[in-house]
Amino acid sequence: MFAKFFLFFLMLFLPFSAYGKNILIGKVTDKKGEPIAGVLVQILDSNIGCLTNEEGKFTLTDSPSDKFVVKASLLGYQPQTKSISPQDDFGSLDFVLSEQAVEGKEILVTGKSPIQQMREAPEAISVIEGKSIRGKAVSIESVLDKTAGVKVRQSGGLGSASRITVHGLEGKRIQIMVDDNPLNSPDGSISIDDIPIDLIDRIEVYKGIVPARFGGDGLGGAVNIVTREYETDYIDLSYERSSYNTNRASWVIKKNFKDLGIRIGTGGFYNYAQNNYTFNSPYEENLTITRDHDLFESYIIGGNITFTKLWFDEIELEVEYYNNEAQIQGIQENIQHALTKNKLLGFEQTFKKEGFFDKNLDFELHSLIGVSETNFIDTAHLNYDFYGNSYASPNGQGEIGWTANSSEDKITEVRERLNLNYKINPFHSFNLNTSFRYSKKDPKDELASENAGYDVSGYPNSMYNIISGLTYEAKLNGDKFINLLGAKVFHTHAEITALDVFTVQDTPETKGNTSTKFGTSEAIRWRIWPFFNLKASYQHALRLPTPDELFGDGVLITPAGDLKPEVSNNFNLGFYIDRHRFFGFERVQLEVNGFYMHVTDMIKLMASSLEMGYENLGEVEIKGVEAELKVDLSKMLYAHTNVTYQDARDVMEKSAGASFANPTKGLRVPNMPYFFANFGVEYHAENLFGKDQFSKIYWDAEFTEEYYYNWKVSNRQSRIIPQSFVQDIGIQHSFHNQYTFTFEVHNIFDNEVWNLYRMPLPGRTFHVKFRYTLMGKS
């Protein structure tokens, strides 16, 4: 249905390639190329004018046919005017504003940036500005790990498995998006850490209600990574070298043919890490292990072309290819040969139009087609212990599963996301978002079937889901009060053919599973004083089973065709204070949020004999509070801290599939930190060592209280992940806004740190990074 809808619009509108001559479009940026929101753009001596949006863009309709003057102005910036004559090709008119200085006085800019507007939105949200992390030798996961209410747990170095937790909800219950679109690849191989930090404009962390424009599902949390996009020529190159033979490189090259209305670009990254650090075995005393089978390598390359002078405001076509290979490091067993490989080819297209048949209606359609192949290779005839001794594989072949494996699983996926936003007036608007996802898996493992004596690869499985949401936004009393009311419908259908490894069947049974559920949300923000905002929200949220949960992995995890959506009821209450010139400080920001969640039908991976599979088993109650304080002590000194307490408890009355009482009821959910805090100080200054130079020195620290990685059924058990306190330090220096050098030391005191089911993390690491940028003229 969505494919037909897409083709209809494509065929209908592409012939109209010329825009109307009475429409004037453009963009307003500062000298650094950053978009400026809230700029008044008006045609002088007329009643025609508008404000720029979050991307700095504006559209003026019914512009005069004779000569006229356009003015762009915002408090704190020098106004700028441009004259337009009838013979000019003024289809696109851009302004670059300079900050305004008044002799003897300092101008305080009160116009709110897009990031400030998001912080004052009704949703509970943290926003990490790209300029605060750009050039640093850090990953996205490490940046998120220092955010209030967020915890990221890893099982090792670069390329290792990780779990992102937001307010006690983790993993697949949190939506991960890039530029408003889901990140997760068809095979789940692309990680959030694959994205280079220098390509990011900002990171938005939603803790509760997720904006309607994202669509999709989730239990009340989302991370949206917004990448940088300039309408000028630019080059961005970076290379980082760090401990354990870790290498990371990224590149982006963009060319803008402004007169033609065409932008083309290419970009990509390359990651390589041996991860060969040593650690003390958590299972055997006096045993030191070197991670000698943990190599990770990945790369992506892509290209895009964008058209800005067709009937649509923007049409973007993009293609990307991704490839990775990861060895499997054993912690309990000394795995020496097993590994995984993944490759993905994806095609994306985006259509955007403001004033879509109606000046108040904005249209966006994004689609993706992806084809991936996943290989799990485990063919060794010998197994090893950590003392170098070898012995025959218990199953004759293979180190991990019950038989040898050399799988070639193919996954095909199609996604569509339609977003319509209708603004009745500046104070009332509706948003309709519909997303569609189709996924099909074709498993194949000839080696495993040959060893077993029958086909154990499994059979093709498929699923699709449609999620539609409608949100009404009302701004009352001059934007002092904002109300967001939303509703969603979730429809999913799966066709699963389950294969029993204990039973040889000529025609296994295929099960169909169809479900339709509804969700609701309500959020308010009340600006009691200009510097004080009160927020509250409620959400009845759902998360649909993912393809890997439904289909299994074709090796150890079997298909699960009976899975139901997870359901959560979420409450948030908090306030946000933002004061300038407060108690002698340049700026003080304080945010406090309390949250409560009740989750049912939680999907868990369960094991029995030779098989594992996902089931709906859990019921959890989560209560918590977070607080974050940011202080600009002076124009050159900045400090921040945040603290989070979250208490997630098992509240299921009876054990799954049994009539007796649940022995873990009331116990804290294991393997989840419940108390953690972050601290940081940064000193930055311009021209310390010469003209057009910028220097930055920073220190960050992270504290995590000890917690259990299994149910605490006794005070005597030792299944504890110890308390940790890790400190990092770094220095960064840039020249002429083009060359940036960074040196960092992570975990400067080389503390032993455990994580994610007591997995060991690297100790002290050293990082060196170089970045080169070149920005063309508008």
Buried (B, 14 or more C-beta within 10 A) or exposed (E): EBEEBBEEBBEEBBEEEEBEEEBBBBBBBBEEBBBBBBBBBBBEEEEBBEBBBBBBBBBBEBBBEEEBEBBBBBEBBEEBEBEBEEEEEBBBBBBBBEEBEEEEEEEEBEBBBBBBEBBBBBBBBBBBEBEBBBBBBBBBBBBBBBBBBBBBBBBBBBBBEBBBBBBBBBEBBBBBBBEBBBBBBBBBBBBBBBBBBBBBBBBBBBBBBBBBBBBBBBBBBBBBBBBBBBBBBBBBBBBBBBBBEBBBBBBBBBBBEBEEBBBEBEBBBBBBBBBBBEBEBBEEEEEEBEBBBBBBBBBBBBBBEBBBBBBBBBBBEBBBBBBBBBBBBBBEEBBBBBBBBBBBBBEBBBBBBBBBEEEBBBBBBBBBBBBBBBBBBBBBEEBBEBEEEEEEBEBEBBBBBBBBBBBBBBBBBBBBBBBBBBBEEEBEBBBBBBBBBBBBBBBBBEBBBBBBEEBBBBBBBBBBBBBBBBBBBBBEEEEBBBBBBBBBBBBBBBBBBBBEBEEEEEEBEEBEBEBEBEBEBBBBBBBEEEBBBBBBBBBBBBBBBBBBBBBBBBBBBBBBBBBBBBBBBBBBBBBBBBBBEBEEBBBBBBBBBBBBBBBBBBBEEEEEEEBBBBBBBBBBBBBBBBBBBBBBBEEBBBBBBBBBBBBBBBBBEEBEEEEEEBEBBEBBBBBBBBBBBBBBBBBBBEEEEEEEBBBBBBBBBBBBBEBBBEBBEEEEEEBBBEEBEBBBBBBBBBBEBEEBBBBBBBBBEEBEBBBBBBBBBBBBBEBEBBBEBEBBEB
